[in-house]
Amino acid sequence: MCKQLDWRQAKHWSLNMMPDFLLLPSKLNPIAKDYNGSLIVNPGLLTKGKSGGTFLEMKVLPNEAGKIENVSDFVHAVIKRI
């Protein structure tokens, strides 16, 4: 099932600032990537038919004084296969 985006409504779903972490599960290939200081993750699907899929294992390390410059400095994300 494919849904079309209504670009006339883009102002309602646009982001005013870049998040530290963005989780976007989909049927596309799993990926975890640092993009301009944000961690963008597609963990894939947990199950695919009768077989296992993929999931995200994420560790967040303590951060000093709340300073966030690059999310990859304090987050470790690994996509694992079932």
Order of alpha helices (4+ residues) and beta strands (2+ residues): alpha-beta-beta-beta-beta-beta-beta-beta
